[in-house]
Amino acid sequence: MSNPAAVFAPTPKPVALQAVVFDMDGVIVDSHPAHRVAWKTFLHALGRGVNDAELDFVMDGRKREDILVHFLGPLTREQLEEYGRLKNDLFCQAAAEVVPIPGAFEFIDRLRSAAIAVAVATSASSSRAVSTLRRLGLLSHFEAVVTGEEVPKGKPDPGIYQLACQRIQCPPKSAVAVEDAASGVRAAKSAGMRCVGITWHQSGDSLTAAGADAVLHDFVDLTPSDFASLVGMPQSGQVRPRSDATPS
């Protein structure tokens, strides 16, 4: 005989969207062309010629130290710091070419108006992440900015996304990551988050293969409710306390 309690058991309430955690390069800002130029110039100056196909490694959301070792082999801590500064200087020279991904700024504002927390989890250095977001007038929009310098391992390790969720006091299951690189998608999924891929510079197939729950070309006219629907989550109506974790 069947159990009546089992028949009338309530359906579990779906987890509502409470936070969106953005990668920065290629997601908020279209910085990949400037990065390619900076890395190519830097490596050529050290006698390491690279072609465009080899530079795809740079675009996969990895920490700067991992990229340096990949192209130059084992390096001392002093070399990593010196080369990192040189590369950042070259990037700054090309920073004028960095523009927002279409619709990104407006979408971030819509999320904030809907009381959905927003944060950044980027493999970039802290100085570059903060300077880029400040120059664009976006730094104060985020409750937390977590960078590659704050975690021992880079993406696809989930540590950076786990730390971002801790900083904004949101369980990973209630947060969605936005990524443009396969390694970033894998990091977010390993952290227990859902993930939307941005295909401005990347193949949607590669992001879906990495585990992305949905893909978008850009953020133009995107609403929080449309975004939540993409990953099968209702939009949270709960007003969350604001965090003071964002760098000034």
C-alpha positions in Angstrom: 0.0 0.0 0.0 1.4 3.4 -0.9 2.3 6.0 1.7 -0.2 8.9 1.6 2.4 11.2 3.0 4.7 10.5 0.0 1.8 11.2 -2.4 1.1 14.7 -0.9 4.8 15.6 -0.2 5.3 19.3 -1.2 7.4 20.0 -4.2 10.8 21.5 -3.2 10.9 25.3 -3.7 13.3 26.2 -6.5 16.4 28.1 -5.4 16.1 31.8 -6.2 18.8 33.9 -7.8 20.4 36.0 -5.1 23.8 37.0 -6.7 25.6 37.2 -10.0 29.4 36.9 -10.0 31.1 38.3 -13.1 34.5 37.5 -14.6 36.0 40.8 -15.8 38.0 40.4 -19.0 35.8 39.5 -21.9 32.7 39.6 -19.7 32.4 43.1 -18.3 35.1 44.7 -20.6 36.3 43.8 -24.0 39.9 43.7 -23.1 41.1 40.6 -25.0 42.5 42.5 -28.0 44.6 44.7 -25.7 45.8 41.7 -23.8 46.9 39.9 -27.0 48.9 43.0 -28.0 50.5 43.4 -24.6 51.4 39.7 -24.2 52.8 39.4 -27.7 54.9 42.6 -27.3 56.1 41.4 -23.9 57.1 37.9 -25.0 58.7 39.1 -28.2 60.9 41.5 -26.1 62.1 38.4 -24.2 62.9 36.6 -27.4 59.8 34.3 -27.2 57.9 34.6 -30.4 54.3 33.5 -30.3 51.5 33.2 -32.8 47.8 34.0 -32.4 46.9 30.4 -31.8 49.4 30.1 -28.9 48.0 33.3 -27.4 44.7 31.6 -27.0 46.2 30.2 -23.8 46.2 33.7 -22.4 42.5 34.2 -23.0 41.4 31.1 -21.0 41.0 33.0 -17.6 44.4 31.9 -16.1 46.4 33.7 -13.5 49.3 35.8 -14.8 51.9 33.6 -13.0 50.6 30.5 -14.8 50.8 32.2 -18.1 54.4 33.4 -17.5 55.5 29.9 -16.5 53.7 28.4 -19.5 55.6 30.5 -22.0 58.9 31.1 -20.2 59.4 28.0 -18.0 60.2 28.0 -14.3 60.7 31.5 -12.8 61.8 32.9 -9.5 59.4 34.9 -7.4 61.4 38.0 -8.3 61.1 37.3 -12.0 57.4 36.7 -11.7 56.9 40.0 -10.0 59.2 41.9 -12.5 57.7 40.4 -15.6 54.2 40.9 -14.2 54.9 44.6 -13.8 56.3 44.9 -17.3 53.3 43.1 -18.8 50.9 45.3 -16.8 52.7 48.5 -18.1 52.3 47.3 -21.7 48.6 46.6 -21.0 48.1 50.1 -19.6 49.5 51.6 -22.8 46.7 49.8 -24.6 44.0 50.5 -22.0 42.4 53.2 -24.0 41.2 50.4 -26.4 39.3 48.6 -23.6 35.6 49.2 -23.9 32.6 47.6 -22.2 30.9 44.5 -23.5 27.6 45.8 -25.0 24.9 46.1 -22.3 27.1 45.1 -19.4 26.9 48.3 -17.4 23.2 48.6 -17.8 22.6 45.0 -16.8 24.7 45.4 -13.7 22.6 48.4 -12.7 19.4 46.4 -13.3 20.7 43.7 -11.0 21.5 46.2 -8.3 18.0 47.8 -8.6 16.5 44.3 -8.2 18.4 43.8 -4.9 20.6 41.1 -6.5 24.1 41.1 -5.2 26.9 41.6 -7.8 30.6 40.7 -7.5 33.7 40.2 -9.6 35.9 37.1 -9.6 38.8 37.7 -12.0 42.2 36.1 -12.6 43.7 39.6 -13.1 46.0 41.2 -10.5 44.3 43.3 -7.8 45.9 46.5 -9.1 44.7 46.0 -12.6 41.2 44.9 -11.6 40.7 47.8 -9.3 42.2 50.4 -11.7 40.1 49.0 -14.6 36.9 49.1 -12.7 37.6 52.5 -11.2 38.5 54.0 -14.5 35.1 52.8 -15.9 33.2 54.1 -12.9 32.2 50.6 -11.9 34.2 49.8 -8.8 31.6 51.0 -6.3 28.9 48.9 -8.1 30.3 45.6 -6.7 29.9 44.2 -3.2 33.2 42.3 -3.7 36.1 42.2 -6.1 38.1 39.0 -5.8 41.3 38.6 -7.8 43.8 35.9 -8.7 46.2 37.2 -6.1 43.8 36.2 -3.3 43.7 32.4 -4.1 46.5 29.8 -4.3 45.3 28.3 -7.5 43.8 29.9 -10.6 40.8 28.8 -12.6 39.6 26.0 -13.3 40.1 25.6 -9.5 36.9 26.7 -7.8 38.6 28.7 -5.1 38.1 32.1 -6.5 34.3 31.6 -6.9 34.0 30.0 -3.5 35.8 33.1 -2.0 33.5 35.5 -3.9 30.4 33.8 -2.6 31.8 33.9 0.9 32.5 37.6 0.6 29.0 38.5 -0.5 27.5 36.0 2.0 25.6 34.0 -0.6 25.5 30.2 -1.0 26.9 29.1 -4.3 23.7 27.4 -5.3 21.9 30.8 -5.2 24.6 32.5 -7.3 25.2 32.5 -11.0 28.7 33.0 -12.6 29.2 34.8 -15.9 32.2 33.6 -17.8 33.8 33.7 -21.3 36.4 31.0 -20.8 36.1 27.2 -20.5 38.4 27.2 -17.5 36.2 29.8 -15.8 33.1 27.8 -16.5 34.6 24.7 -14.9 35.7 26.7 -11.9 32.2 28.1 -11.3 30.5 24.7 -11.8 33.0 23.0 -9.4 32.1 25.7 -6.9 28.5 24.6 -7.0 27.2 27.6 -9.1 25.3 27.8 -12.2 27.1 29.5 -15.1 26.2 31.6 -18.1 28.7 31.9 -20.9 29.4 35.1 -22.9 30.3 34.4 -26.5 31.5 37.9 -27.5 35.0 36.4 -28.2 34.3 32.7 -27.5 32.5 29.8 -29.1 29.2 28.9 -27.5 29.9 25.2 -28.1 33.2 25.3 -26.2 31.5 27.0 -23.2 28.5 24.6 -23.3 31.0 21.6 -23.5 32.7 23.0 -20.4 29.4 23.0 -18.5 27.8 26.3 -19.1 24.0 26.2 -18.3 23.3 28.8 -21.0 25.1 31.2 -23.3 24.6 34.8 -24.4 26.3 36.9 -27.0 26.1 40.1 -24.8 23.9 41.8 -22.3 21.9 44.2 -24.5 18.4 44.6 -23.2 18.9 41.8 -20.7 16.7 41.9 -17.6 17.3 40.1 -14.2 14.2 38.0 -14.7 15.2 37.0 -18.2 18.7 36.1 -16.9 17.3 34.0 -14.0 15.0 32.2 -16.5 18.0 31.2 -18.6 19.3 29.0 -15.8 15.9 27.9 -14.5 15.9 30.1 -11.3 13.2 32.4 -10.0 14.4 35.9 -9.2 14.8 36.6 -5.5 12.6 39.3 -4.1 14.5 39.4 -0.9 16.5 42.6 -0.1 19.9 41.5 1.0 22.2 43.5 3.3 24.9 45.3 1.4 28.5 44.2 2.0 31.4 46.6 2.5 34.0 44.3 1.0 34.5 46.2 -2.2 37.9 48.0 -2.5 37.7 51.7 -2.4 
